[in-house]
Amino acid sequence: MIAIKKLKVNLGGFTLQDINLDIKPGEYFIILGPTGAGKTVLLEAIAGLYPVLEGEVWINGREVTKLNPEKKGIGIVYQDQALFPHLSVEGNIAFGLRLRKYPKQEIKAKIAAMAETVGIPHLLKRSPVTLSGGERQKVALARALVTEPKVLLLDEPLGALDPETRERMQRELREVHRRLKVTTIHVTHDFEEAVALGHRVAVLNDGSIAQVGTPEEFLRQPSSEFVARFALSRNIFTGRAEDGENGCALIDIGGVRLRAITESRGEVRLSLRPEDILISQEPLQSTARNCFQGMVTDIADRGSVVYVTVTLPPDFVCLITRQALDELELRKGVRAWITFKASAIHVF
Amino acid sequence: MGIWRKPDSMSIVFVVLGTLMLLFIFVPLIKTIFSSSPGTLWNTLLGEDVYSSILLTICAALMATLLGLLLGVPLAYLLARRQFRGKRFLEAIIDVPIVIPHSAAGVALLFVFGSNFLCGKVFHGIGIDFFRTFAGIVIAMMFVSVPFLIDSAKEGFKAVDVRLEKVARTLGASPWSAFFRISLPLAWRSIFAGSVLMWARGLSEFGAIVIIAYSASFFGWNTKVLPVLVADRFDFGLEYAGPVAALAILISLIAFIVLRTIAYRGEKA
């Protein structure tokens, strides 16, 4: 377990303060915040790589705030991977093991096993400079995990990857975490990433934690405008997926069955972008596969655009222009139809 | 091949001026080297005062460079990694030996290391004197040439991403271990290039040395560094100074070629 108590860190321009977090053993914990919020510095402070002004860091019931980074049992993966360019992939992964003076045979065995886990056995002899972004990320992950850290810190690990690789790495991160069950703190500015991976999420704003909770809690009870801005931009549901017609999946999200295009079955989490939902007064005749009637329960004005909440239940947040709002004569309590394509549903 | 265009007047003027500049650098060097026949050069090289001088110069410059590595590399690392008040001022001080007259630098060194002064007395206590000795030549060379090493090493360390060191720490490396396994190997090329530059600059030092150690005893010879020997020979005329000057230029040139080769290899990697 990791406990962070009243942590205070100076960032030059401003301070992170009053950071309190309790992270459970084996948990995948996300720290979500905009760029420049001090996420990386917070990770480095936890790792002992950045000076802490006040507060305490506890790992497994032991206070480690002032402990040197090499004694803490923490693994870190940076966005730019920070692989050692003068060492081979194997040399990179072996680095921590050699420092621990493991016998040669054991080092070889551990590297082979870890390379298998993250799927890079074919890359061991290569130089890191010749690898793609996704491959480098796996090497960095293997290097951090092979020393069996108590805590794994991930600093925007998917930030520098192209969208396709990003999605694949997301799946692999979840898979690796499921297998090794290492307590993980992952910082990101991407809410979808947080939802896809995080058991719980903490939102960092203005130098302190604005809210901690599960991704669903963020949707139902955002504690502030700032958190809402992060969360309101997405519809996120948990449901059960089963086979539907034409290779589509039917996902029951509690009363409503959505048609979605996905291979996943069983318990799934999904998101739907507010701008992908059409609102109308009559049911739309279209190729869109999902069409439901509900009641307008909230209208949030954001200037030229408006967030309209339509409750079936559950709540769907839709993004429309101010002009559309006026033309549709939407008000609280009015019944309306929402329509969206099966392909608009993104299953994590 | 590009399409031939009529060169504009500016290009023509710049190429002509540039050529004059290059000739000004090249011709004296080439002419000095070729003014003496290979036979004359060989015979000069065999003269005891010449080869003892070459050995003295090379060894003293090497010693200065080694001392520079020991004391200068840690300083370079601190300057590359730490932010502190007055850092700019410190960096300026390090480059001062390059801009002051070197004879003045020699005088300044004697004010500290001369046998009448505290530092000189301390070293005298452990058997090291500086006036007219090998050690004096070494500190004179070091004083005027170590800025090249410090600056080059500093740039080398700056180019190493500090996150590499941080990752190394989390993987179990102590600060020493992170330095020797990560920072030093990655900055090594810059440090080496700086060392060659320092060594070559040390070889060619005249002003500071002529004040501190016009001549020194070295392995039983009483000899002088090459630049001083060249000046000495000039008292008897250009034809006496010529062959020694040619040798001095050749030795420096070889050192310089080594430096360029290393720098070029770094570019390709």
Interface residues (C-beta under 8 A of the other chain):
Chain A: E44 A47 G48 L49 N68 P69 E70 K72 I74 G75 I76 Y78 D80 A82 F84 P85 H86 F95 G96 L99 R100 R143 A144 T147 P149
Chain B: D161 R163 L164 K166 V167 A168 R169 T170 L171 G172 A173 S174 S177 R181 I182 P185 L186
